[in-house]
Amino acid sequence: MPNPKLAPLELTADERRTLEGWTRRRKTSQALALRSRIVLACAEGDANSRVAIQLGVSRSTVTKWRARFIEQRLEGLLDEPRPGRPRTITDDQVEQVIVTTLESSPSNATHWSTRSMAQASGMSQTAISRIWRAFGLKPHKQETFKLSKDPQFVEKVRDVVGLYLDPPAKALVLCVDEKTQVQALDRSAPVLPMMPGTPERATHDYIRAGTTDLFAALEVATGKVITQTRHQHRAIEFRAFLNTIDRHVPAGLDVHLICDNLATHKAPEVKRWLVRHPRFHIHFTPTGSSWLNLVERWFAEITMKLIRRGVHRSVKDLERDITTWAENWNTNPRPYAWTKTADEILESVAAYCQRINASGH
């Protein structure tokens, strides 16, 4: 029997549809869905205590939302804005901080810091930090870029990327380059090994033992490398490395070499060598675009894993370690997968050029 003391709760057809929708919709908050179920149950004429048992809530909760709905209807079930501290920073102040950050610099520095901007604007460092985070501003960071001025940039990009994504049949594609002036460095004191809680430690100063030049040819399909170390990197050394490549590649395959525009790669003796070896075809990357040559990625790998932290008392030791490292690499080579098409690269470069022009620089 309905409790005669309870105010009657009746729903219109629209209210019932709305409440039922709130209980089923995935994006409805759990709190609003529960309030909707309370009101729907109360509309059936059940007492507050029975609704509380049925929905697993307290009787006071049912009483609260029943009374709120009767007084305010559907609007009464929605969360009201919670009271809080009023804003102390106006939109005009936020705009001024953004404009100042983007269009000026402090008199004693090349870029703003939260401290200097706080002093200039009269706000707190916390407020400046929040504004910068909200608008993605990071004055302390700087990225570098380089745009190629090669008049044949588009043609060369399409040529090189085409070899990566669609290599010719019965041919080997090799990325070739030199890592010059690789230093054999010995520390002035023994390296202290890593211990729990303490990283490996090495002296800041070192002893130079000489340099070597590393020639490398990376096979795009398999990731295998052909390497050779020389004490110089003239055209004669590059031609000798081409002879090494010629001996390693089976006679029945054409060889496509991807190289940068170093003068030694275009020297007369190299051109004569290419004429005598017609199966070799050389493809040049655009000037200032070493990122197009995948062997640079392999150079970064050997630098990080061997050269940078290696200790070598002589050039001979360094060259032996480089050769050993390359041989170990070839036992389980990992090719670098090129994914960007030439069109995607050119569109990205064009968009970047538009951004530079739009900035007014």
WOKA-V846927 format. One record per run of one state. SS is the DSSP state (alpha for helix, beta for strand, coil for the rest). FROM is the first residue (numbers start at 1). TO is the last residue. If there is no record, write none. Layout:
ss=SS from=FROM to=TO
ss=SS from=FROM to=TO
//
This chain:
ss=coil from=1 to=12
ss=alpha from=13 to=24
ss=coil from=25 to=29
ss=alpha from=30 to=43
ss=coil from=44 to=47
ss=alpha from=48 to=55
ss=coil from=56 to=58
ss=alpha from=59 to=77
ss=coil from=78 to=90
ss=alpha from=91 to=103
ss=coil from=104 to=113
ss=alpha from=114 to=121
ss=coil from=122 to=124
ss=alpha from=125 to=134
ss=coil from=135 to=152
ss=alpha from=153 to=165
ss=coil from=166 to=170
ss=beta from=171 to=187
ss=coil from=188 to=191
ss=beta from=192 to=192
ss=coil from=193 to=194
ss=beta from=195 to=195
ss=coil from=196 to=197
ss=beta from=198 to=198
ss=coil from=199 to=200
ss=beta from=201 to=201
ss=coil from=202 to=205
ss=beta from=206 to=219
ss=coil from=220 to=224
ss=beta from=225 to=230
ss=coil from=231 to=234
ss=alpha from=235 to=248
ss=coil from=249 to=253
ss=beta from=254 to=259
ss=coil from=260 to=262
ss=alpha from=263 to=266
ss=coil from=267 to=267
ss=alpha from=268 to=276
ss=coil from=277 to=279
ss=beta from=280 to=284
ss=coil from=285 to=289
ss=alpha from=290 to=292
ss=coil from=293 to=294
ss=alpha from=295 to=307
ss=coil from=308 to=314
ss=alpha from=315 to=331
ss=coil from=332 to=341
ss=alpha from=342 to=358
ss=coil from=359 to=361
//
